[in-house]
Amino acid sequence: MYRLYTSDVYRVYMKYRSRTEIVAMILDAANGGATKTKIMYKAFLSYAQLKEYLSVLIENDLIEYMEGSEYKTTQKGLMFLKMNNEIEELLATPTRNYKTTS
């Protein structure tokens, strides 16, 4: 009998994340300030992946480097998060209540 463990579900989910989902996770982790390590753990990224994403996010003014080796989500980054959440809500599949007709 095959059992589905939490780690298996995690592995499947993390394997199929879009770049937008990863960016949102990074920006959310850095909201209020965070170190690279904290962002790595919260966004489930390797150091190499994080470095690549951080350079793109800094270049596009979505995240900024603060003194003391912390990164912080910018106003533009917060706007991205807000808009991303709104899009996710719009695309969410509504729960349907089917009624049987007699």
BAPA-342779 format. One record per residue (C-alpha): residue in three letters; z, y, x. Coordinates in pm, whole numbers, plus 50000, padded with zeros to 5 digits. Layout:
alaZYX
...
This chain:
met500005000050000
tyr499005033950138
arg501535061950109
leu500525098250128
tyr503015116650344
thr503545154050346
ser502065155750696
asp498875139250565
val498545165450291
tyr499215192750547
arg496535178650778
val493915177450503
tyr494715212750383
met494755228150728
lys491475211450821
tyr489565229550549
arg490915265250564
ser488365293050557
arg488385321350808
thr489475344550529
glu492485322450453
ile493435321750821
val493095359650853
ala495275364150544
met497935340850688
ile497955360151017
leu498205393950844
asp500975381150618
ala502885367250917
ala502575400351104
asn503615421450808
gly506605441350933
gly506035430251293
ala505945396551464
thr505455380951805
lys502485358651889
thr504735328251867
lys505975337151519
ile502415343451398
met501215310551553
tyr503845290451368
lys503445308351035
ala499635306451041
phe499545271151190
leu497275281051480
ser497025271551844
tyr497485298252108
ala493735298552183
gln492865302551815
leu495405330351770
lys494095349752070
glu490575348251928
tyr491645359951582
leu493945387451716
ser491155403151920
val488885404551612
leu491675417851390
ile492645444851641
glu488985454651685
asn488695459051308
asp491995478051274
leu493615451551055
ile496455445251299
glu497945465751584
tyr499885458051899
met503315474051909
glu505605478952206
gly507845449352278
ser505095423252244
glu504925425351864
tyr501935427651636
lys502025445651304
thr499685445551005
thr498075479950958
gln497515498250629
lys493945485450634
gly495285450250686
leu497665454250392
met494725465850177
phe492835434550287
leu495775412650182
lys496035429949844
met492315426849776
asn492285390649894
asn495135382149656
glu493285398849368
ile490125379049444
glu492115346549460
glu493615354349120
leu490175361348974
leu488775328849110
ala491745307549012
thr490855280848762
pro492625288348435
thr494615260948272
arg492865250447955
asn494625238747646
tyr492295215147469
lys492835209847100
thr491565179546924
thr489695186346605
ser490425165246304
